[in-house]
Amino acid sequence: MEDREKTEELLIGEINDLRHRIAELEEAEVKPHFHKTHNEMIYVLKGLGQMLINGKWIDVKPGTFHFNPMNKVHATKNTDKEELVIFSI
């Protein structure tokens, strides 16, 4: 995660190289990146933001689910004054 001073992260579990966590992004951004060893699933629990999907920024809100395949570049950012809370597997 980028901007760690503005991001809180709760690690729920870890199996091998996979981490399950809840992250709160307060005026923060997870910069574009990809995963070489696993897919990632993100579910928005609270707040408003955007996710970089297939090279385009897409608005996300509570209830938004995104599956990101291995080796696919993606990013997440908070676009609101309130925190953006996501569950990542």
DABEL-V800849 format. One record per helix or strand of 3 or more residues. SS is the DSSP state (alpha for helix, beta for strand). FROM is the first residue (numbers start at 1). TO is the last residue. If there is no record, write none. Layout:
ss=SS from=FROM to=TO
ss=SS from=FROM to=TO
This chain:
ss=alpha from=4 to=6
ss=beta from=7 to=15
ss=beta from=18 to=25
ss=beta from=29 to=33
ss=beta from=40 to=46
ss=beta from=49 to=53
ss=beta from=56 to=60
ss=beta from=65 to=68
ss=beta from=74 to=78
ss=beta from=84 to=88
